[in-house]
Amino acid sequence: MSATVQAGAFLVCEADDGAAATAPLDTTVISESVSIVLEPRDIEPPAAVRQLWFSWLAGHLHLLVSQIEARPGVPREEGLDLMLQSTRTDLDAGLPEQAAAAYVKLQELARICRFFLGLALDQPGTGR
């Protein structure tokens, strides 16, 4: 699930919800989630924290993927299609059991989330 802001309150969308493709994005929540995961650490976070972060990123990524796929202005190149499918596969697989591998996977998902947020916010043809 991912939180989006609508009229000052949170709107929560399930991954398979058709409304996710048109839901407004809360860029602050998504960006802060990415920043938290990518913050440098000396040790891997505990399993419960890793699972929490995975649930945040999974929700954000499901929402962003839906929006990217629904936007006609986003160029659909083979590389983007592969990245979207690879992200879905990674989310379906969940986190690895080993702490270091799970933490690396979270960091990868956070970077992908940041990239997809940029794509979702891009306004083709406006120079922004």
GROMACS elastic network, one bead per residue, 0.5 to 0.9 nm:
[ bonds ]
;  ai    aj funct       b0    kb
    1    12     6  0.63308   500
    1    13     6  0.55951   500
    1    14     6  0.50313   500
    1    15     6  0.60146   500
    1    55     6  0.73154   500
    1    56     6  0.72525   500
    1    57     6  0.88122   500
    1    58     6  0.70477   500
    1    60     6  0.70115   500
    1    62     6  0.75949   500
    1    63     6  0.79079   500
    2    11     6  0.81815   500
    2    12     6  0.57338   500
    2    13     6  0.58968   500
    2    14     6  0.73740   500
    2    15     6  0.80989   500
    2    30     6  0.85902   500
    2    55     6  0.86476   500
    2    56     6  0.67506   500
    2    57     6  0.81182   500
    2    58     6  0.77947   500
    2    61     6  0.81498   500
    2    62     6  0.77387   500
    2    63     6  0.65736   500
    3    10     6  0.58314   500
    3    11     6  0.56629   500
    3    13     6  0.69390   500
    3    25     6  0.80817   500
    3    26     6  0.70405   500
    3    29     6  0.75808   500
    3    30     6  0.84743   500
    3    56     6  0.88731   500
    3    59     6  0.77789   500
    3    60     6  0.76415   500
    4     9     6  0.83307   500
    4    10     6  0.56381   500
    4    11     6  0.51765   500
    4    12     6  0.64641   500
    4    13     6  0.79838   500
    4    23     6  0.70096   500
    4    24     6  0.59734   500
    4    25     6  0.51762   500
    4    27     6  0.82493   500
    4    29     6  0.79884   500
    4    30     6  0.89261   500
    5     8     6  0.60518   500
    5     9     6  0.57538   500
    5    11     6  0.59130   500
    5    12     6  0.87748   500
    5    23     6  0.85836   500
    5    24     6  0.65066   500
    5    25     6  0.67306   500
    5    26     6  0.54129   500
    6     9     6  0.55607   500
    6    10     6  0.61463   500
    6    11     6  0.61103   500
    6    23     6  0.83238   500
    6    24     6  0.68709   500
    6    25     6  0.88690   500
    6    26     6  0.87158   500
    7    10     6  0.81924   500
   11    23     6  0.82878   500
   11    24     6  0.88989   500
   12    20     6  0.89512   500
   13    16     6  0.81688   500
   13    17     6  0.62039   500
   13    18     6  0.88140   500
   13    19     6  0.73181   500
   13    20     6  0.58900   500
   13    23     6  0.81435   500
   13    59     6  0.81390   500
   13    63     6  0.76156   500
   14    17     6  0.51498   500
   14    18     6  0.87366   500
   14    19     6  0.88724   500
   14    20     6  0.74986   500
   14    59     6  0.77450   500
   14    62     6  0.83742   500
   14    63     6  0.84002   500
   15    18     6  0.85015   500
   15    20     6  0.73750   500
   15    58     6  0.85912   500
   15    59     6  0.67440   500
   15    61     6  0.89005   500
   15    62     6  0.53726   500
   15    63     6  0.66803   500
   15    66     6  0.84420   500
   16    19     6  0.87315   500
   16    20     6  0.77995   500
   16    62     6  0.81519   500
   16    66     6  0.88207   500
   17    20     6  0.55898   500
   17    21     6  0.81412   500
   18    21     6  0.61479   500
   18    22     6  0.80619   500
   18    66     6  0.82650   500
   19    22     6  0.55569   500
   19    23     6  0.60008   500
   20    23     6  0.50287   500
   20    24     6  0.84210   500
   20    62     6  0.82179   500
   20    63     6  0.55614   500
   20    64     6  0.83128   500
   20    66     6  0.62993   500
   20    67     6  0.69786   500
   21    24     6  0.88053   500
   21    63     6  0.67987   500
   21    64     6  0.78619   500
   21    65     6  0.82055   500
   21    68     6  0.78441   500
   21    69     6  0.79224   500
   21    70     6  0.60443   500
   21    71     6  0.83719   500
   22    25     6  0.88810   500
   22    66     6  0.84036   500
   22    67     6  0.65803   500
   22    70     6  0.81548   500
   23    63     6  0.81622   500
   23    67     6  0.81600   500
   25    28     6  0.86864   500
   25    29     6  0.88143   500
   25    30     6  0.82743   500
   25    63     6  0.84104   500
   25    64     6  0.84005   500
   25   117     6  0.88436   500
   25   120     6  0.88155   500
   25   121     6  0.86936   500
   26    29     6  0.56006   500
   26    30     6  0.64468   500
   26    31     6  0.86308   500
   27    30     6  0.51428   500
   27    31     6  0.58357   500
   27    32     6  0.83546   500
   27   117     6  0.77060   500
   28    31     6  0.51596   500
   28    32     6  0.59571   500
   28    33     6  0.84523   500
   29    32     6  0.52051   500
   29    33     6  0.60928   500
   29    34     6  0.86521   500
   30    33     6  0.51716   500
   30    34     6  0.63172   500
   30    35     6  0.86892   500
   30    56     6  0.83987   500
   30    57     6  0.80867   500
   30    60     6  0.65312   500
   30   113     6  0.80531   500
   30   114     6  0.80824   500
   30   117     6  0.80328   500
   31    34     6  0.51312   500
   31    35     6  0.61455   500
   31    36     6  0.86577   500
   31   113     6  0.86936   500
   31   114     6  0.71097   500
   31   117     6  0.84401   500
   32    36     6  0.60947   500
   32    37     6  0.86510   500
   33    36     6  0.52205   500
   33    37     6  0.63985   500
   33    38     6  0.86951   500
   33    53     6  0.76482   500
   33    56     6  0.70269   500
   33    57     6  0.73318   500
   33   110     6  0.79825   500
   34    37     6  0.52910   500
   34    38     6  0.61305   500
   34    39     6  0.85484   500
   34    57     6  0.76909   500
   34   107     6  0.83482   500
   34   109     6  0.87098   500
   34   110     6  0.50650   500
   34   111     6  0.73141   500
   34   113     6  0.72365   500
   34   114     6  0.68357   500
   35    38     6  0.51157   500
   35    39     6  0.59022   500
   35   110     6  0.80805   500
   36    39     6  0.53264   500
   36    40     6  0.89426   500
   36    53     6  0.86254   500
   37    40     6  0.84185   500
   37    50     6  0.88697   500
   37    53     6  0.70029   500
   37   103     6  0.86794   500
   37   106     6  0.69712   500
   37   107     6  0.62787   500
   37   110     6  0.66456   500
   38    41     6  0.86473   500
   38   106     6  0.84364   500
   38   107     6  0.58841   500
   38   110     6  0.69792   500
   38   111     6  0.81147   500
   41    44     6  0.70086   500
   41    45     6  0.82585   500
   43   100     6  0.88321   500
   44    47     6  0.87598   500
   44    50     6  0.86033   500
   44    99     6  0.64928   500
   44   100     6  0.63612   500
   44   102     6  0.88431   500
   44   103     6  0.64053   500
   45    48     6  0.81699   500
   45    49     6  0.61044   500
   45    50     6  0.62388   500
   45    99     6  0.79322   500
   45   103     6  0.75790   500
   46    49     6  0.54304   500
   46    50     6  0.62996   500
   46    51     6  0.87503   500
   46    99     6  0.78644   500
   47    50     6  0.50261   500
   47    51     6  0.61154   500
   47    52     6  0.85790   500
   47    97     6  0.89272   500
   47    99     6  0.72268   500
   47   102     6  0.88642   500
   48    51     6  0.51492   500
   48    52     6  0.62126   500
   48    53     6  0.86938   500
   49    53     6  0.61547   500
   49    54     6  0.85023   500
   50    53     6  0.51358   500
   50    54     6  0.61008   500
   50    55     6  0.86819   500
   50    95     6  0.84176   500
   50    99     6  0.85336   500
   50   102     6  0.74169   500
   50   103     6  0.70195   500
   50   106     6  0.76126   500
   51    55     6  0.62496   500
   51    56     6  0.87264   500
   51    95     6  0.77859   500
   52    55     6  0.51654   500
   52    56     6  0.64009   500
   52    57     6  0.87903   500
   53    56     6  0.50504   500
   53    57     6  0.61851   500
   53    58     6  0.84227   500
   53   106     6  0.74729   500
   54    57     6  0.51589   500
   54    58     6  0.58372   500
   54    59     6  0.84463   500
   54    91     6  0.85446   500
   54    94     6  0.79460   500
   54    95     6  0.75648   500
   54   106     6  0.65579   500
   54   109     6  0.84250   500
   55    58     6  0.50872   500
   55    59     6  0.61380   500
   55    60     6  0.86047   500
   56    59     6  0.53502   500
   56    60     6  0.62818   500
   56    61     6  0.85907   500
   57    60     6  0.50475   500
   57    61     6  0.58691   500
   57    62     6  0.84203   500
   57   106     6  0.80595   500
   57   109     6  0.68989   500
   57   110     6  0.66655   500
   57   113     6  0.71192   500
   58    61     6  0.51185   500
   58    62     6  0.60447   500
   58    63     6  0.85643   500
   58    91     6  0.63099   500
   58   109     6  0.83401   500
   59    62     6  0.52529   500
   59    63     6  0.62911   500
   59    64     6  0.86369   500
   60    63     6  0.52103   500
   60    64     6  0.60992   500
   60    65     6  0.85350   500
   60   113     6  0.71425   500
   60   117     6  0.88810   500
   61    65     6  0.58493   500
   61    66     6  0.83650   500
   61    87     6  0.80242   500
   61    88     6  0.85782   500
   61    91     6  0.87085   500
   61   109     6  0.83336   500
   61   112     6  0.82300   500
   61   113     6  0.58757   500
   61   116     6  0.76612   500
   61   117     6  0.86421   500
   62    65     6  0.52517   500
   62    66     6  0.61829   500
   62    67     6  0.86837   500
   62    88     6  0.79963   500
   62    91     6  0.88809   500
   63    66     6  0.52385   500
   63    67     6  0.63137   500
   63    68     6  0.87262   500
   64    67     6  0.50648   500
   64    68     6  0.60466   500
   64    69     6  0.84967   500
   64   113     6  0.77613   500
   64   116     6  0.62190   500
   64   117     6  0.64870   500
   64   119     6  0.86408   500
   64   120     6  0.64960   500
   65    68     6  0.51223   500
   65    69     6  0.60564   500
   65    70     6  0.84963   500
   65    84     6  0.67122   500
   65    87     6  0.87868   500
   65    88     6  0.86954   500
   65   116     6  0.72920   500
   65   120     6  0.83959   500
   66    69     6  0.52825   500
   66    70     6  0.61325   500
   66    71     6  0.87435   500
   67    70     6  0.51195   500
   67    71     6  0.62073   500
   67   120     6  0.63944   500
   68    71     6  0.54101   500
   68    72     6  0.84169   500
   68    74     6  0.67723   500
   68   116     6  0.76529   500
   68   117     6  0.89999   500
   68   119     6  0.69743   500
   68   120     6  0.55501   500
   69    72     6  0.77696   500
   69    74     6  0.79693   500
   69    76     6  0.84494   500
   69    84     6  0.88313   500
   70    74     6  0.87314   500
   71    74     6  0.58125   500
   71   120     6  0.81732   500
   72    75     6  0.77034   500
   72    76     6  0.87688   500
   73    76     6  0.88115   500
   73   123     6  0.77506   500
   73   124     6  0.60168   500
   73   125     6  0.85396   500
   74   119     6  0.74459   500
   74   120     6  0.81768   500
   74   122     6  0.80939   500
   74   123     6  0.84924   500
   74   124     6  0.71294   500
   75    80     6  0.84735   500
   75   124     6  0.89901   500
   76    79     6  0.82347   500
   76    80     6  0.63248   500
   76    81     6  0.67091   500
   77    80     6  0.53530   500
   77    81     6  0.63342   500
   77    82     6  0.87045   500
   78    81     6  0.51087   500
   78    82     6  0.61453   500
   78    83     6  0.86024   500
   79    82     6  0.51290   500
   79    83     6  0.61826   500
   79    84     6  0.86772   500
   80    84     6  0.61252   500
   80    85     6  0.85855   500
   81    84     6  0.51415   500
   81    85     6  0.62109   500
   81    86     6  0.85056   500
   82    85     6  0.51621   500
   82    86     6  0.59403   500
   82    87     6  0.84722   500
   83    87     6  0.60298   500
   83    88     6  0.86065   500
   83   112     6  0.87362   500
   84    87     6  0.51821   500
   84    88     6  0.63708   500
   84    89     6  0.87598   500
   85    88     6  0.51161   500
   85    89     6  0.62373   500
   85    90     6  0.86582   500
   86    89     6  0.50221   500
   86    90     6  0.61358   500
   86    91     6  0.86269   500
   87    90     6  0.50378   500
   87    91     6  0.61592   500
   87    92     6  0.85627   500
   87   109     6  0.77982   500
   87   112     6  0.80761   500
   88    91     6  0.51574   500
   88    92     6  0.61512   500
   88    93     6  0.86332   500
   89    92     6  0.51154   500
   89    93     6  0.61884   500
   89    94     6  0.87979   500
   90    93     6  0.51299   500
   90    94     6  0.64013   500
   90    95     6  0.82072   500
   90   105     6  0.86826   500
   90   109     6  0.84786   500
   91    94     6  0.52932   500
   91    95     6  0.80576   500
   91   109     6  0.87705   500
   93    96     6  0.82242   500
   94   102     6  0.89423   500
   95    98     6  0.85973   500
   95   101     6  0.81075   500
   95   102     6  0.52773   500
   95   103     6  0.84610   500
   95   105     6  0.69744   500
   95   106     6  0.78598   500
   96    99     6  0.75252   500
   96   100     6  0.88097   500
   96   101     6  0.61100   500
   96   103     6  0.87576   500
   96   105     6  0.78673   500
   97   100     6  0.88862   500
   97   101     6  0.75861   500
   97   102     6  0.66463   500
   98   101     6  0.54860   500
   98   102     6  0.60899   500
   98   103     6  0.86665   500
   99   102     6  0.51219   500
   99   103     6  0.61177   500
   99   104     6  0.86679   500
  100   103     6  0.51226   500
  100   104     6  0.62562   500
  100   105     6  0.86433   500
  101   104     6  0.51372   500
  101   105     6  0.61764   500
  101   106     6  0.86626   500
  102   105     6  0.50317   500
  102   106     6  0.62048   500
  102   107     6  0.87033   500
  103   106     6  0.50566   500
  103   107     6  0.63116   500
  103   108     6  0.87012   500
  104   107     6  0.50922   500
  104   108     6  0.62470   500
  104   109     6  0.86730   500
  105   108     6  0.50386   500
  105   109     6  0.61714   500
  105   110     6  0.85673   500
  106   109     6  0.50651   500
  106   110     6  0.60801   500
  106   111     6  0.86780   500
  107   110     6  0.50136   500
  107   111     6  0.63070   500
  107   112     6  0.86738   500
  108   111     6  0.52355   500
  108   112     6  0.62857   500
  108   113     6  0.85843   500
  109   112     6  0.50151   500
  109   113     6  0.60011   500
  109   114     6  0.86125   500
  110   114     6  0.62476   500
  110   115     6  0.86981   500
  111   114     6  0.50914   500
  111   115     6  0.63048   500
  111   116     6  0.86790   500
  112   115     6  0.50203   500
  112   116     6  0.60880   500
  112   117     6  0.84743   500
  113   116     6  0.51053   500
  113   117     6  0.60225   500
  113   118     6  0.86446   500
  114   117     6  0.51130   500
  114   118     6  0.64441   500
  114   119     6  0.88789   500
  115   118     6  0.52180   500
  115   119     6  0.64724   500
  115   120     6  0.87818   500
  116   120     6  0.60373   500
  116   121     6  0.85296   500
  117   120     6  0.50651   500
  117   121     6  0.61536   500
  117   122     6  0.85125   500
  118   121     6  0.52285   500
  118   122     6  0.60234   500
  119   122     6  0.51044   500
  119   123     6  0.84969   500
  120   123     6  0.82498   500
  121   128     6  0.87196   500
  122   126     6  0.88379   500
  122   127     6  0.87836   500
  122   128     6  0.61666   500
  123   126     6  0.58431   500
  123   127     6  0.72318   500
  123   128     6  0.56322   500
  124   127     6  0.67752   500
  124   128     6  0.71000   500
  125   128     6  0.78141   500
